[in-house]
Amino acid sequence: MNYIEMVNKWFTEYISVLYDDDDIISVLLINFETKDTKQYTVKIKDIEKHLKYLRYMNTKKYNVYFSVNTLRNNNNNRKTENFNKEQRALYFDLDSKRISANQLIKMLYDEIKNNKLPHPSLLVKSSTGNYQLYFVFENKISFDILQNIMKYYNEKFQLDFTHDIARVFRPPGFRNWKPGKNDLVMIPSNNVIWIDKNKNQYIEITSKRISNEWLDIIQKNIQDIITENITNDITNNSNNDKSALEKLKELQKNIKKR
């Protein structure tokens, strides 16, 4: 497989898992050297027609970003109110200033091993040591529910808060021209991230959507952990802190069933 075939394969795989043909997304181009920014919307079924232009702009040091979430019809900007209220992905930027990339991947593996998360749908290497992680569900879900789950894991993994609905991520097959970088945004070879080959420990990148049954599993695990942690706080607080009780009720309400 030559270079063009490889990057096209990454791009096609990414688009087909994350979006449907009728979905509308925002495309953002940023040149950090000239400070020039371009933005427009495109329907996914027409995205192939834009590839030549996007690749050309990327050679001119424009960074290419796609909105992870989809827009409602006839909207041409990334205002929060212009996005659909139901989306289908959990997405994380594994780029922590406090925890190394290797440790983050190990933490992710532990969640998967303990049946708290499924193997991810997509993992995109955006630069050396930095990854974009996606869990894409078969059916759309209220974004409020997705956002609360992402907030929980962003706090747990000490990640930047990237759970806003208008978030843009880098699609694979383009170069990352962020200042000080010149990396090809790519999908890991063989769709596998090895933790320990001797122990046969790895994360499989499935390139598939996840059954919505996993949503119930993820929510229950989070509820159980939140309940245990706050109950312990209350037990250890001789004043029986009412604010902790209120926090427990609020978090349980947010991480709610469909």
C-alpha positions in Angstrom: 0.0 0.0 0.0 1.5 3.3 -1.0 1.3 6.6 1.0 -1.8 8.0 -0.8 -3.7 4.7 -0.5 -2.7 4.5 3.2 -3.9 8.1 4.2 -7.1 7.6 2.1 -7.8 4.4 4.0 -7.4 6.2 7.3 -9.6 9.0 6.3 -12.4 6.8 4.9 -12.3 4.6 8.0 -12.5 7.6 10.3 -15.4 9.2 8.4 -17.4 6.0 8.0 -17.3 5.2 11.7 -17.9 8.7 13.1 -20.5 10.0 10.7 -23.5 9.1 8.5 -23.8 10.3 4.9 -26.5 12.8 5.7 -24.6 14.3 8.6 -23.4 17.9 8.4 -20.1 19.0 10.0 -18.0 22.1 10.3 -14.6 22.2 8.7 -12.1 24.5 10.2 -8.7 25.5 8.7 -6.1 27.4 10.7 -2.7 28.7 9.7 -0.9 29.4 12.9 1.9 31.3 11.0 -0.4 33.8 9.2 -3.2 33.6 11.8 -5.6 33.0 8.9 -8.8 31.0 9.6 -11.3 29.5 7.2 -14.5 27.8 8.2 -17.4 26.2 6.3 -19.9 23.4 6.6 -20.2 20.3 4.5 -22.4 17.3 4.2 -20.5 14.0 4.8 -21.7 12.5 1.5 -19.9 15.3 -0.3 -16.7 15.2 1.8 -14.7 13.4 -0.9 -15.3 16.4 -3.2 -13.5 18.6 -0.7 -10.5 16.4 -0.2 -8.3 17.8 -2.9 -8.9 21.3 -1.6 -8.2 20.3 2.0 -5.0 18.5 1.1 -3.8 21.5 -0.9 -4.5 23.8 2.1 -2.7 21.4 4.4 0.4 21.7 2.2 0.2 25.5 2.7 0.5 24.8 6.5 -3.3 25.1 7.3 -4.3 22.7 10.1 -7.4 20.7 9.2 -10.1 20.2 11.8 -13.6 18.6 11.7 -16.3 19.1 14.3 -16.8 15.8 16.1 -20.5 16.5 16.5 -23.0 17.2 13.8 -24.9 20.4 12.9 -28.6 20.9 12.2 -29.6 21.7 8.7 -28.9 25.1 7.2 -26.5 26.2 9.9 -23.1 27.5 8.8 -21.2 28.2 12.1 -20.3 26.4 15.3 -22.5 28.1 17.7 -23.7 25.7 20.4 -27.4 26.1 19.5 -26.7 25.0 15.9 -25.7 21.5 16.8 -28.1 18.5 17.0 -29.2 17.8 20.6 -28.5 14.1 20.0 -25.0 12.9 19.0 -23.3 9.5 19.0 -19.7 9.8 20.3 -17.6 10.1 23.4 -14.3 11.8 22.5 -11.2 12.6 24.5 -7.9 14.4 23.8 -5.3 12.3 25.5 -2.9 15.1 25.9 -2.3 15.8 29.6 0.2 18.2 31.0 0.1 16.2 34.3 0.2 12.5 33.2 2.4 11.0 30.5 0.9 9.5 27.3 2.1 6.0 28.2 0.4 6.3 31.6 -2.8 7.6 30.1 -2.9 4.6 27.7 -2.3 2.3 30.6 -5.2 3.9 32.6 -7.4 3.5 29.5 -6.4 -0.2 29.3 -7.3 -0.7 33.0 -10.8 0.7 32.4 -11.2 -1.7 29.4 -9.8 -4.7 31.3 -12.2 -4.0 34.2 -15.2 -3.8 31.8 -15.8 -0.1 32.6 -15.2 0.9 28.9 -15.3 -1.0 25.6 -12.4 -1.1 23.3 -12.5 2.2 21.4 -14.0 2.8 18.0 -11.2 5.1 16.9 -7.8 6.2 18.1 -6.0 8.9 16.2 -2.4 9.8 16.8 -2.3 13.6 16.4 1.4 14.1 17.2 4.1 12.3 19.1 2.6 11.1 22.4 -0.8 12.7 21.7 -3.9 10.8 20.8 -7.6 11.5 20.1 -9.9 8.8 21.4 -13.4 8.0 20.3 -16.2 5.7 21.4 -18.9 5.9 18.7 -22.3 4.4 19.5 -24.7 2.7 17.0 -27.6 5.0 17.9 -27.6 8.7 18.8 -27.9 9.7 22.5 -28.7 13.0 24.3 -25.6 15.1 24.2 -26.2 16.0 27.8 -25.6 12.4 28.8 -22.5 12.1 26.6 -21.1 15.3 28.0 -21.5 14.3 31.6 -19.7 11.0 30.9 -16.9 12.9 29.1 -16.6 15.3 32.0 -16.2 12.5 34.5 -13.4 10.8 32.5 -11.7 14.2 31.7 -11.5 14.7 35.5 -10.4 11.2 36.2 -7.6 11.2 33.6 -6.7 14.8 34.3 -7.3 15.8 30.7 -8.1 19.2 29.2 -11.9 19.7 29.1 -12.8 19.0 25.5 -16.4 18.0 26.1 -18.1 21.0 24.6 -20.4 20.3 21.7 -18.6 22.5 19.2 -15.2 20.8 19.7 -13.1 20.2 16.6 -10.5 17.4 16.3 -8.0 16.5 13.6 -9.0 13.9 11.0 -6.2 11.4 10.0 -4.3 11.8 6.8 -3.2 15.5 7.3 -0.2 17.1 8.8 -0.2 18.8 12.2 1.3 22.2 11.7 0.9 23.4 15.3 3.9 25.6 16.2 6.9 23.4 16.8 5.3 20.3 15.1 5.2 18.6 11.7 3.5 15.3 12.4 1.3 13.2 10.2 -2.1 12.7 11.9 -2.5 8.9 11.7 -4.3 5.8 12.8 -1.9 3.4 14.6 -0.7 0.5 12.5 -2.8 -2.7 12.7 -5.3 -0.8 14.8 -3.6 -2.0 18.0 -1.9 -0.2 20.9 0.3 -2.6 22.8 0.5 -2.2 26.6 2.7 -5.3 27.2 3.4 -7.8 24.4 4.9 -10.3 26.9 1.6 -10.3 28.8 -0.5 -10.0 25.6 -2.0 -6.8 26.9 -3.3 -4.4 24.3 -6.1 -2.0 23.3 -7.9 -2.9 20.1 -9.1 -0.1 17.8 -12.3 -1.7 16.5 -13.1 0.7 13.6 -16.7 -0.1 14.5 -19.6 1.5 16.3 -20.4 0.3 19.8 -23.7 -1.2 21.0 -25.8 1.2 23.0 -25.9 -1.4 25.7 -22.5 -0.2 26.7 -24.0 3.2 27.6 -25.9 1.5 30.5 -22.7 -0.3 31.7 -20.6 3.0 31.6 -23.3 4.9 33.4 -23.7 2.3 36.1 -20.0 2.1 36.7 -19.7 5.9 37.1 -22.7 6.0 39.4 -21.3 3.2 41.6 -17.9 5.0 41.9 -19.4 8.4 42.6 -21.7 6.9 45.2 -18.8 5.0 46.9 -16.5 8.1 46.9 -19.1 10.5 48.3 -20.4 8.0 50.8 -16.9 7.6 52.1 -16.5 11.4 52.3 -19.7 11.6 54.3 -18.7 8.8 56.6 -15.3 10.4 57.3 -16.9 13.8 58.0 -18.1 14.0 61.6 -20.5 16.9 60.6 -22.3 14.7 58.1 -21.7 17.3 55.3 -25.0 18.1 53.7 -23.2 19.6 50.7 -21.7 16.2 49.9 -25.2 14.7 50.0 -26.4 17.3 47.6 -23.4 16.7 45.3 -24.2 13.0 45.3 -27.8 13.6 44.2 -26.8 16.1 41.5 -24.1 13.8 40.0 -26.4 10.8 40.1 -29.1 12.9 38.3 -26.6 14.0 35.6 -25.2 10.5 34.9 -28.8 9.3 34.3 -30.4 6.6 32.3 -31.7 7.3 28.8 
